[in-house]
Amino acid sequence: MKATEEIMGDMHQEPQIVFENVVKYFGDVAAVQKMNLSIQKGEFIAIMGSSGCGKTTTLRMLAGMETPTEGEIRLNGERINELKPSERNTPMVWQSLALFPFLNVIENVEFGLKMRGIETGERRRRALEWLSRMEIEEFADRSIDQLSGGQRQRVALARALVTEPPVLLLDEPLSALDANLVVRMQGVLSRLQKELGITFVYVTHSQSEAFAMADRVVIMSKGVIEQIGTPQEVYRKPASQFVANFVGSNNILSGSLQSMDGSSVTIDTEIGLVQANLPVDRACLQGSHLGLVISADAMSLSVDDDSSNSSRTHINQTHADQPSDNQFRCRLISEEFVGAMVTLLVETDSGFELRIQLFQKELDQIGFSESASNNGTFLWVSWSRESVYILP
């Protein structure tokens, strides 16, 4: 991923790709609504959203497979609304890969060069060079059905990149791969994008893929862009309740402003009074209802071994040294183990459910277990004022 300073510097340049007031209807259904999006040359953009949000339609319009109903799409300053896909030089790597089963590996990679009239020797040389870069040169003469899923993915990438396009479009290219291959291909894609310096526009429903690779992430819902920002911005400072629900394991509370002093605010919520830092933009405090976001990994958990307030053992050592401006008693509902991390679903005395993410080793250190909690051990969830984000 590019450094943030480099990306911000690029923003002063003329965008390579521009969507200006783009609308796309299918019959009476608006798949994309008034999209305004600028993408810089050499940027890795990930477009995320649930099924039907308009992300694939956006990619297809950029590729030339769909025509906008309204608005304009520009590539390097040129309007491309009416250009055919072959006239844009924006190849796409499909979810299904769309390799030709009647051609072997190297013939698949050569195909785009052949369509451009490149002579046999030159296109063979360039195809072999890309197979080598993708570390699959030894499979050049194999048929497609003799390859593994990861090998086919590399063939599809080589076929798309052999023509050295200025923009590469990727439509959920890793969705059919096993989990271990997904992680490896993420590394391959990130390395290639850095080395080539070309623009990647990547559509996915996977938050982990988008956050691992992209310079900026676009979150869409019902054809509308909800937020554009770096992965850190989108994760820590969601622009709306939809984004907060969509990304991460966020806890979302609603409430009303109780009081305010020089550095903090007190908000009356479903679980009681919650302390938060006074936001820089105080406009978010206006209105009768406020939305609060506390990330599950920003929470600390402690245990009362004797069901009183006198003996508490912290489980989340990461946050145990932070001031507990907010602390609520709760009981365990469920425990989900995912690798090194554990997600605990707890219920406060008021009946509100919260999610907490901890390392398994932190739970193991004190012998925490679901059975112990069910036997009357109190849990106390806490977080600092700095961990509370007030939605715009």
NUMARZA-499377 format. One record per residue: x, y negated, z of N, C-alpha, C in turn; residue in one letter. Coordinates in steps of 0.1 Angstrom, whole numbers, padded with zeros to 4 digits, always signed. Example, Ala and Ser with C-alpha at 12.3 -4.5 7.8 and 13.67 -1.06 7.14 Angstrom:
# NUMARZA-499377
+0132+0057+0078+0123+0045+0078+0132+0033+0078A +0128+0022+0071+0137+0011+0071+0129+0000+0079S 
This chain:
# NUMARZA-499377
+0008+0012+0000+0000+0000+0000+0009-0012+0000M +0005-0023-0007+0012-0035-0008+0012-0042+0006K +0023-0049+0009+0022-0058+0020+0012-0068+0019A +0006-0072+0030-0005-0082+0029-0001-0095+0023T +0012-0099+0027+0017-0112+0022+0018-0112+0006E +0022-0100+0001+0023-0099-0014+0010-0100-0020E +0000-0093-0014-0014-0094-0020-0019-0108-0020I -0017-0115-0009-0022-0129-0008-0015-0138-0018M -0002-0135-0020+0005-0143-0030-0001-0140-0044G -0005-0128-0047-0010-0124-0060-0024-0131-0062D -0031-0135-0052-0044-0140-0053-0044-0154-0060M -0032-0161-0060-0031-0174-0067-0029-0172-0082H -0027-0160-0087-0026-0158-0101-0040-0156-0107Q -0040-0157-0121-0053-0155-0128-0056-0140-0127E -0069-0137-0122-0072-0123-0121-0072-0116-0134P -0068-0103-0133-0067-0095-0145-0081-0090-0149Q -0090-0087-0139-0104-0083-0141-0113-0092-0134I -0124-0096-0141-0134-0105-0134-0148-0099-0138V -0156-0097-0127-0170-0095-0129-0177-0108-0124F -0184-0114-0134-0190-0127-0130-0206-0126-0132E -0213-0126-0121-0227-0125-0120-0232-0113-0128N -0226-0102-0127-0229-0090-0134-0241-0083-0128V -0251-0080-0137-0263-0073-0133-0265-0061-0142V -0269-0050-0137-0272-0038-0145-0285-0032-0141K -0294-0031-0150-0307-0025-0148-0308-0012-0156Y -0314-0002-0150-0318+0010-0157-0333+0011-0156F -0340+0006-0166-0354+0005-0166-0358-0007-0156G -0365-0004-0146-0369-0015-0136-0360-0014-0124D -0350-0005-0124-0342-0003-0112-0329-0011-0114V -0326-0019-0104-0313-0027-0105-0302-0019-0098A -0293-0013-0107-0282-0005-0101-0271-0014-0096A -0269-0026-0102-0259-0036-0097-0265-0049-0098V -0264-0057-0087-0270-0070-0086-0261-0081-0084Q -0260-0091-0093-0252-0103-0092-0238-0100-0086K -0231-0091-0093-0217-0088-0088-0207-0099-0092M -0200-0104-0082-0188-0112-0085-0176-0106-0078N -0167-0102-0086-0155-0095-0081-0143-0099-0090L -0132-0102-0084-0119-0105-0091-0109-0095-0086S -0101-0090-0096-0091-0080-0093-0078-0085-0099I -0068-0085-0091-0055-0090-0096-0047-0079-0103Q -0038-0083-0112-0029-0073-0118-0021-0066-0108K -0020-0053-0109-0012-0045-0101-0018-0041-0087G -0031-0045-0086-0038-0042-0073-0044-0028-0073E -0045-0022-0061-0052-0010-0059-0065-0013-0052F -0076-0012-0060-0089-0015-0054-0097-0003-0053I -0103-0001-0041-0112+0011-0039-0126+0006-0037A -0136+0011-0044-0150+0008-0043-0157+0019-0036I -0163+0016-0024-0169+0026-0016-0184+0023-0014M -0191+0034-0011-0205+0033-0008-0212+0046-0009G -0224+0047-0004-0231+0060-0004-0236+0062-0018S -0242+0074-0021-0247+0077-0034-0258+0068-0038S -0257+0063-0051-0267+0054-0056-0265+0039-0052G -0253+0036-0047-0250+0022-0043-0246+0013-0055C -0242+0020-0066-0238+0012-0078-0223+0012-0081G -0215+0020-0073-0201+0020-0075-0197+0026-0088K -0203+0038-0092-0199+0044-0104-0204+0037-0116T -0216+0030-0115-0221+0022-0126-0211+0010-0128T -0206+0005-0117-0196-0006-0119-0184-0001-0127T -0179+0010-0123-0167+0016-0130-0171+0019-0145L -0182+0024-0148-0186+0027-0161-0188+0014-0170R -0192+0004-0164-0193-0009-0171-0179-0014-0174M -0170-0013-0165-0156-0017-0168-0150-0008-0178L -0153+0005-0179-0148+0014-0189-0154+0012-0203A -0166+0006-0203-0173+0004-0216-0183+0014-0219G -0187+0023-0209-0197+0033-0211-0211+0028-0207M -0212+0017-0201-0224+0010-0198-0222-0005-0201E -0233-0011-0206-0232-0025-0210-0240-0033-0199T -0234-0044-0194-0242-0052-0184-0255-0057-0190P -0265-0058-0181-0278-0064-0185-0276-0079-0185T -0269-0084-0176-0266-0098-0175-0252-0100-0170E -0246-0112-0172-0233-0115-0167-0222-0112-0176G -0210-0113-0172-0198-0112-0180-0187-0104-0173E -0181-0095-0180-0169-0088-0175-0157-0093-0184I -0146-0097-0178-0134-0102-0185-0122-0094-0181R -0114-0090-0191-0101-0084-0189-0090-0092-0195L -0081-0097-0187-0070-0106-0191-0076-0118-0198N -0087-0123-0192-0093-0135-0198-0103-0133-0209G -0103-0121-0215-0112-0119-0227-0125-0112-0223E -0136-0117-0228-0149-0110-0225-0149-0097-0232R -0153-0086-0224-0152-0073-0230-0166-0066-0230I -0176-0073-0227-0190-0067-0226-0193-0058-0237N -0190-0062-0250-0194-0055-0261-0183-0046-0267E -0171-0046-0261-0160-0038-0266-0163-0023-0263L -0159-0014-0273-0161+0000-0271-0150+0005-0261K -0152+0017-0255-0142+0022-0245-0128+0023-0252P -0127+0027-0264-0114+0029-0271-0107+0016-0274S -0115+0004-0273-0109-0009-0276-0104-0016-0263E -0106-0009-0252-0103-0016-0239-0089-0012-0233R -0085+0000-0236-0073+0006-0230-0074+0007-0215N -0086+0012-0210-0088+0014-0196-0093+0028-0194T -0084+0038-0195-0087+0052-0194-0093+0055-0180P -0101+0066-0180-0107+0070-0167-0103+0085-0164M -0100+0087-0151-0098+0100-0146-0111+0104-0139V -0118+0114-0144-0131+0118-0140-0131+0127-0128W -0142+0127-0121-0144+0137-0110-0143+0151-0115Q -0148+0154-0127-0147+0167-0133-0135+0170-0141S -0126+0159-0141-0113+0159-0148-0115+0159-0164L -0125+0166-0169-0128+0166-0183-0117+0169-0192A -0109+0179-0188-0098+0184-0196-0103+0193-0207L -0096+0193-0219-0101+0201-0230-0097+0216-0228F -0106+0225-0227-0102+0239-0224-0096+0246-0236P -0098+0240-0248-0093+0246-0261-0079+0241-0264F -0074+0232-0256-0060+0228-0257-0052+0232-0245L -0039+0235-0247-0030+0238-0236-0027+0225-0228N -0018+0226-0218-0015+0215-0210-0009+0204-0217V +0002+0206-0225+0009+0195-0232+0000+0189-0243I -0008+0197-0249-0017+0192-0259-0028+0183-0253E -0032+0186-0241-0041+0177-0234-0035+0164-0232N -0022+0164-0227-0015+0152-0224-0013+0144-0237V -0010+0150-0248-0007+0144-0260-0019+0137-0267E -0031+0142-0263-0043+0138-0270-0045+0123-0273F -0043+0115-0262-0045+0101-0264-0035+0095-0273G -0023+0100-0273-0012+0095-0282-0015+0099-0296L -0021+0111-0298-0024+0115-0312-0035+0106-0317K -0045+0103-0309-0056+0094-0314-0051+0080-0318M -0039+0076-0312-0033+0063-0315-0023+0064-0327R -0022+0076-0333-0014+0078-0345+0001+0079-0342G +0005+0082-0329+0019+0084-0326+0024+0097-0333I +0035+0097-0339+0040+0108-0346+0044+0120-0336E +0044+0132-0342+0045+0144-0334+0057+0144-0324T +0068+0141-0329+0080+0142-0320+0080+0132-0309G +0075+0120-0311+0075+0110-0301+0064+0113-0291E +0053+0118-0295+0042+0121-0285+0046+0133-0277R +0053+0143-0283+0058+0154-0275+0068+0150-0265R +0077+0141-0268+0087+0136-0259+0080+0129-0247R +0071+0120-0250+0064+0112-0240+0055+0121-0231R +0049+0131-0237+0041+0140-0229+0049+0148-0219A +0061+0153-0224+0070+0161-0216+0075+0152-0204L +0078+0140-0207+0083+0130-0197+0072+0129-0186E +0060+0128-0190+0049+0126-0179+0047+0139-0172W +0047+0150-0179+0046+0163-0172+0057+0164-0161L +0069+0160-0165+0080+0160-0156+0078+0151-0144S +0073+0139-0146+0070+0130-0135+0059+0135-0126R +0050+0143-0132+0040+0149-0123+0044+0163-0118M +0056+0167-0120+0062+0179-0115+0055+0191-0120E +0050+0191-0132+0043+0203-0138+0048+0206-0152I +0061+0202-0155+0067+0204-0168+0067+0219-0172E +0069+0228-0162+0070+0242-0164+0057+0248-0169E +0046+0241-0167+0033+0246-0172+0028+0241-0185F +0037+0235-0193+0034+0228-0205+0026+0236-0215A +0030+0249-0216+0023+0258-0226+0012+0266-0220D +0008+0264-0208-0003+0272-0202-0016+0266-0206R -0026+0275-0206-0039+0271-0208-0045+0264-0195S -0055+0256-0197-0061+0249-0185-0066+0259-0175I -0072+0269-0179-0079+0279-0170-0068+0287-0162D -0055+0285-0165-0045+0292-0157-0039+0283-0146Q -0045+0271-0144-0039+0262-0135-0048+0261-0122L -0042+0257-0111-0049+0255-0099-0056+0241-0100S -0064+0238-0090-0071+0225-0090-0061+0214-0089G -0051+0215-0081-0041+0204-0079-0033+0202-0092G -0030+0213-0099-0023+0212-0111-0031+0206-0122Q -0044+0209-0123-0053+0203-0133-0054+0188-0130R -0054+0184-0117-0055+0170-0114-0043+0162-0119Q -0031+0169-0118-0019+0162-0123-0019+0161-0139R -0025+0171-0145-0026+0171-0160-0035+0159-0164V -0046+0157-0157-0056+0147-0160-0049+0133-0158A -0041+0132-0147-0034+0119-0145-0024+0116-0156L -0016+0127-0160-0006+0125-0170-0013+0121-0183A -0024+0127-0186-0031+0124-0199-0036+0110-0199R -0040+0105-0187-0045+0091-0187-0033+0081-0187A -0022+0084-0181-0011+0075-0179-0001+0075-0191L -0001+0085-0199+0009+0087-0210+0008+0075-0220V -0004+0069-0221-0005+0058-0230-0001+0044-0224T +0003+0045-0211+0008+0033-0204-0002+0022-0204E -0014+0025-0199-0025+0015-0199-0023+0004-0188P -0028-0008-0190-0027-0018-0179-0036-0016-0167P -0047-0008-0170-0057-0005-0159-0060+0010-0160V -0061+0016-0148-0065+0030-0147-0077+0031-0138L -0088+0037-0143-0101+0039-0136-0101+0053-0131L -0105+0055-0118-0106+0068-0112-0119+0069-0105L -0127+0079-0109-0140+0082-0104-0140+0094-0095D -0139+0092-0082-0138+0103-0072-0129+0114-0077E -0117+0112-0080-0109+0122-0087-0104+0133-0077P -0105+0131-0064-0100+0141-0055-0111+0149-0048L -0124+0146-0052-0135+0152-0044-0136+0167-0045S -0131+0173-0056-0132+0188-0057-0120+0195-0052A -0110+0188-0046-0098+0195-0041-0099+0199-0026L -0091+0209-0022-0091+0213-0008-0084+0201+0000D -0087+0201+0013-0083+0190+0022-0068+0188+0021A -0060+0199+0021-0045+0197+0021-0040+0191+0008N -0047+0195-0003-0044+0190-0016-0047+0175-0018L -0058+0171-0011-0063+0157-0011-0052+0148-0006V -0046+0152+0006-0036+0144+0012-0024+0143+0003V -0020+0154-0003-0008+0154-0012-0011+0145-0024R -0023+0146-0030-0026+0138-0042-0027+0123-0038M -0031+0120-0026-0031+0106-0022-0017+0101-0023Q -0007+0108-0018+0007+0104-0019+0011+0102-0033G +0007+0112-0042+0011+0111-0056+0005+0098-0063V -0008+0095-0060-0014+0084-0066-0008+0071-0061L -0005+0070-0048+0001+0058-0042+0014+0055-0048S +0022+0066-0049+0036+0065-0055+0035+0060-0069R +0027+0066-0077+0026+0062-0091+0021+0048-0093L +0012+0044-0085+0007+0030-0086+0017+0020-0083Q +0025+0023-0073+0036+0014-0069+0047+0013-0080K +0051+0025-0085+0061+0026-0095+0057+0019-0108E +0045+0022-0112+0040+0017-0125+0036+0002-0125L +0031-0002-0113+0027-0016-0112+0014-0019-0119G +0006-0009-0123-0006-0011-0130-0018-0012-0120I -0029-0017-0125-0041-0018-0117-0049-0005-0116T -0052-0001-0104-0060+0011-0101-0073+0006-0096F -0084+0010-0102-0098+0008-0097-0103+0022-0094V -0106+0024-0081-0108+0038-0076-0121+0038-0069Y -0130+0047-0074-0143+0048-0068-0143+0061-0059V -0148+0060-0047-0149+0071-0037-0159+0069-0027T -0164+0080-0021-0173+0079-0010-0165+0082+0003H -0152+0085+0002-0143+0089+0013-0136+0077+0019S -0139+0074+0031-0132+0063+0038-0117+0066+0040Q -0114+0078+0043-0100+0081+0045-0091+0079+0032S -0097+0083+0021-0090+0081+0008-0088+0066+0005E -0099+0058+0007-0098+0044+0004-0089+0037+0013A -0090+0039+0026-0081+0032+0036-0067+0036+0035F -0064+0049+0030-0050+0053+0029-0043+0047+0018A -0050+0044+0007-0043+0040-0006-0045+0025-0010M -0057+0020-0007-0061+0007-0014-0055-0005-0007A -0053-0015-0016-0049-0028-0011-0061-0035-0005D -0072-0034-0013-0085-0040-0008-0096-0030-0010R -0106-0031-0002-0117-0022-0003-0130-0030-0005V -0138-0025-0014-0151-0031-0017-0162-0022-0012V -0170-0027-0003-0181-0019+0002-0194-0023-0005I -0201-0013-0011-0214-0016-0018-0226-0009-0011M -0237-0015-0013-0250-0009-0008-0261-0015-0017S -0269-0005-0023-0280-0009-0031-0277-0019-0042K -0265-0017-0048-0261-0026-0059-0255-0039-0055G -0253-0041-0042-0248-0054-0037-0235-0052-0030V -0225-0061-0032-0213-0060-0025-0215-0065-0011I -0213-0057-0001-0215-0061+0013-0202-0068+0019E -0190-0063+0015-0178-0069+0020-0166-0065+0011Q -0157-0074+0010-0144-0072+0003-0133-0076+0012I -0123-0067+0015-0112-0070+0023-0102-0059+0024G -0091-0062+0031-0081-0051+0033-0088-0040+0042T -0082-0028+0042-0088-0018+0050-0089-0022+0065P -0079-0029+0070-0079-0033+0084-0090-0043+0086Q -0092-0053+0077-0103-0062+0079-0117-0055+0079E -0119-0046+0070-0132-0040+0068-0134-0031+0081V -0124-0024+0086-0125-0016+0097-0127-0023+0110Y -0119-0033+0112-0120-0041+0125-0130-0052+0125R -0133-0058+0114-0141-0070+0113-0152-0068+0102K -0161-0059+0104-0172-0056+0094-0180-0069+0093P -0184-0071+0080-0192-0084+0077-0206-0082+0080A -0211-0070+0082-0226-0068+0084-0228-0055+0092S -0240-0053+0097-0243-0041+0105-0242-0029+0096Q -0245-0031+0083-0244-0020+0073-0229-0015+0073F -0220-0024+0071-0206-0021+0070-0201-0014+0083V -0205-0020+0094-0201-0014+0107-0206+0000+0109A -0218+0003+0104-0223+0017+0104-0216+0026+0094N -0212+0020+0083-0207+0028+0072-0192+0032+0074F -0184+0024+0080-0170+0027+0082-0167+0029+0097V -0158+0039+0099-0154+0041+0113-0164+0047+0121G -0160+0050+0134-0170+0055+0144-0172+0043+0153S -0180+0034+0148-0183+0021+0156-0195+0023+0165N -0195+0017+0176-0206+0016+0185-0212+0002+0183N -0225+0001+0180-0232-0011+0176-0242-0014+0187I -0241-0025+0193-0251-0030+0203-0257-0042+0199L -0269-0045+0203-0276-0057+0200-0280-0064+0213S -0281-0077+0213-0284-0084+0226-0286-0099+0223G -0287-0106+0234-0289-0120+0234-0278-0127+0243S -0275-0139+0239-0265-0147+0246-0270-0150+0260L -0262-0146+0270-0265-0149+0284-0259-0161+0290Q -0245-0162+0287-0238-0174+0292-0225-0175+0284S -0219-0187+0285-0206-0189+0278-0197-0198+0286M -0184-0195+0287-0175-0204+0293-0164-0207+0283D -0152-0212+0288-0142-0216+0279-0136-0206+0271G -0135-0193+0276-0128-0183+0268-0136-0170+0265S -0148-0169+0271-0156-0157+0270-0171-0160+0269S -0178-0149+0265-0192-0150+0265-0198-0138+0271V -0210-0139+0277-0217-0127+0283-0229-0125+0275T -0231-0113+0271-0243-0109+0262-0251-0098+0269I -0264-0101+0270-0273-0091+0276-0277-0081+0265D -0272-0068+0267-0275-0057+0257-0283-0046+0263T -0285-0036+0255-0292-0024+0259-0286-0017+0270E -0273-0018+0272-0266-0011+0283-0263-0020+0295I -0266-0032+0294-0263-0042+0304-0255-0054+0299G -0249-0061+0308-0242-0073+0304-0228-0069+0299L -0225-0074+0287-0212-0071+0281-0204-0084+0279V -0191-0083+0283-0182-0095+0281-0175-0094+0268Q -0173-0106+0261-0166-0106+0249-0158-0119+0248A -0147-0120+0241-0140-0132+0239-0149-0142+0231N -0147-0154+0234-0154-0165+0226-0149-0164+0212L -0158-0162+0202-0153-0161+0188-0149-0175+0183P -0139-0174+0173-0135-0186+0167-0146-0193+0160V -0154-0186+0152-0165-0191+0145-0178-0190+0154D -0182-0200+0161-0193-0199+0170-0206-0198+0164R -0207-0199+0150-0219-0198+0143-0226-0184+0145A -0217-0174+0148-0222-0161+0150-0230-0159+0163C -0229-0170+0172-0236-0169+0184-0250-0175+0183L -0253-0181+0172-0266-0187+0170-0277-0176+0167Q -0289-0179+0170-0300-0170+0168-0303-0162+0180G -0315-0156+0180-0320-0149+0193-0313-0135+0194S -0308-0129+0183-0303-0116+0184-0288-0116+0179H -0280-0110+0187-0266-0108+0183-0262-0094+0181L -0253-0091+0172-0248-0077+0170-0234-0076+0174G -0231-0066+0182-0218-0064+0188-0212-0050+0182L -0199-0050+0179-0193-0038+0174-0181-0035+0183V -0181-0023+0189-0169-0018+0196-0165-0005+0190I -0153-0004+0185-0148+0008+0178-0146+0019+0188S -0149+0031+0184-0147+0043+0193-0133+0045+0198A -0123+0041+0190-0109+0043+0194-0104+0032+0203D -0112+0022+0206-0108+0011+0214-0113+0013+0229A -0120+0024+0231-0126+0026+0244-0117+0035+0253M -0117+0032+0266-0110+0040+0276-0121+0048+0283S -0116+0060+0289-0125+0069+0296-0119+0073+0309L -0126+0073+0320-0121+0077+0333-0131+0087+0339S -0126+0095+0348-0134+0105+0355-0135+0103+0370V -0146+0104+0375-0148+0104+0390-0149+0119+0395D -0139+0123+0401-0138+0137+0405-0148+0140+0417D -0150+0129+0425-0159+0131+0437-0172+0124+0436D -0176+0120+0423-0189+0114+0421-0190+0100+0429S -0179+0094+0431-0179+0081+0437-0170+0072+0430S -0169+0059+0433-0161+0050+0426-0146+0049+0432N -0143+0058+0441-0130+0058+0448-0119+0065+0441S -0122+0075+0432-0112+0083+0426-0114+0085+0412S -0107+0077+0404-0109+0078+0389-0096+0081+0382R -0097+0090+0373-0085+0094+0365-0087+0090+0351T -0079+0081+0346-0080+0077+0332-0076+0088+0322H -0084+0089+0312-0081+0099+0301-0074+0093+0289I -0079+0081+0286-0073+0074+0274-0062+0065+0278N -0049+0071+0279-0038+0063+0284-0035+0051+0274Q -0039+0052+0262-0036+0041+0252-0042+0028+0257T -0054+0029+0264-0061+0017+0268-0062+0016+0283H -0056+0025+0290-0058+0025+0305-0051+0012+0311A -0041+0007+0304-0034-0005+0310-0041-0018+0306D -0052-0018+0298-0059-0030+0295-0069-0033+0305Q -0072-0045+0307-0083-0049+0317-0096-0043+0312P -0104-0037+0322-0117-0032+0319-0127-0042+0321S -0129-0051+0312-0139-0062+0314-0153-0056+0313D -0154-0045+0307-0167-0038+0305-0166-0024+0310N -0175-0020+0319-0174-0006+0324-0188-0001+0327Q -0191+0011+0322-0204+0017+0324-0203+0032+0327F -0212+0036+0336-0212+0050+0339-0220+0058+0329R -0216+0070+0326-0222+0078+0316-0221+0093+0318C -0228+0101+0310-0226+0115+0311-0224+0121+0297R -0217+0132+0296-0213+0138+0283-0225+0144+0277L -0227+0142+0264-0237+0149+0256-0231+0160+0247I -0221+0156+0240-0214+0166+0231-0200+0162+0229S -0192+0172+0224-0178+0170+0222-0175+0176+0208E -0168+0168+0199-0165+0173+0186-0150+0173+0184E -0144+0184+0182-0129+0186+0181-0126+0185+0166F -0117+0176+0162-0112+0175+0148-0097+0173+0149V -0090+0184+0147-0075+0182+0147-0071+0177+0161G -0062+0167+0160-0057+0162+0173-0066+0152+0180A -0077+0148+0173-0086+0139+0179-0099+0146+0183M -0105+0140+0194-0118+0145+0199-0128+0133+0199V -0140+0135+0194-0150+0125+0195-0160+0129+0206T -0162+0121+0216-0171+0124+0227-0184+0116+0225L -0195+0122+0225-0208+0115+0225-0213+0114+0240L -0215+0102+0245-0219+0101+0259-0232+0092+0260V -0238+0094+0271-0251+0086+0273-0249+0078+0286E -0252+0065+0285-0251+0056+0297-0263+0058+0305T -0263+0052+0317-0274+0053+0327-0287+0048+0321D -0285+0038+0311-0297+0032+0305-0302+0041+0293S -0296+0052+0290-0300+0061+0279-0295+0058+0266G -0285+0048+0265-0279+0045+0252-0267+0054+0249F -0266+0058+0237-0255+0067+0233-0243+0059+0228E -0231+0064+0232-0218+0058+0227-0209+0068+0222L -0200+0065+0213-0190+0074+0208-0176+0069+0213R -0168+0079+0217-0155+0076+0222-0145+0086+0215I -0134+0080+0209-0124+0089+0203-0111+0089+0211Q -0107+0101+0214-0095+0103+0222-0086+0114+0216L -0074+0114+0220-0065+0125+0216-0068+0137+0225F -0068+0149+0219-0070+0161+0227-0060+0163+0238Q -0048+0159+0236-0038+0161+0247-0041+0152+0259K -0048+0141+0257-0052+0132+0268-0063+0139+0277E -0072+0146+0270-0082+0154+0277-0076+0166+0284L -0066+0172+0278-0060+0184+0284-0052+0181+0296D -0046+0169+0297-0038+0165+0308-0045+0165+0321Q -0058+0163+0321-0066+0163+0334-0075+0174+0335I -0075+0183+0325-0083+0195+0325-0098+0191+0323G -0100+0181+0315-0114+0177+0312-0121+0188+0304F -0133+0190+0307-0141+0200+0299-0156+0196+0299S -0163+0201+0289-0177+0198+0289-0185+0204+0301E -0180+0216+0305-0186+0223+0316-0185+0215+0329S -0172+0209+0331-0170+0201+0343-0179+0189+0343A -0181+0182+0332-0190+0171+0331-0205+0175+0335S -0209+0186+0329-0222+0191+0332-0224+0195+0347N -0213+0197+0354-0214+0201+0368-0215+0189+0377N -0217+0177+0372-0218+0165+0380-0207+0155+0380G -0196+0158+0373-0185+0148+0372-0190+0136+0365T -0188+0124+0371-0192+0112+0364-0181+0108+0354F -0185+0102+0343-0176+0096+0334-0178+0081+0334L -0168+0074+0332-0169+0059+0331-0162+0055+0318W -0169+0048+0310-0164+0043+0297-0162+0028+0299V -0150+0023+0294-0147+0009+0296-0139+0004+0283S -0140-0009+0282-0132-0015+0271-0130-0030+0275W -0120-0036+0268-0116-0050+0271-0125-0059+0263S -0125-0072+0267-0132-0082+0259-0127-0083+0245R -0114-0081+0243-0107-0083+0230-0113-0072+0220E -0118-0061+0225-0123-0050+0217-0137-0052+0212S -0143-0063+0216-0157-0065+0212-0157-0075+0200V -0163-0071+0189-0164-0079+0177-0179-0083+0175Y -0181-0096+0175-0195-0101+0173-0197-0103+0158I -0208-0096+0153-0210-0096+0138-0214-0110+0134L -0210-0114+0122-0214-0127+0116-0230-0128+0115P 
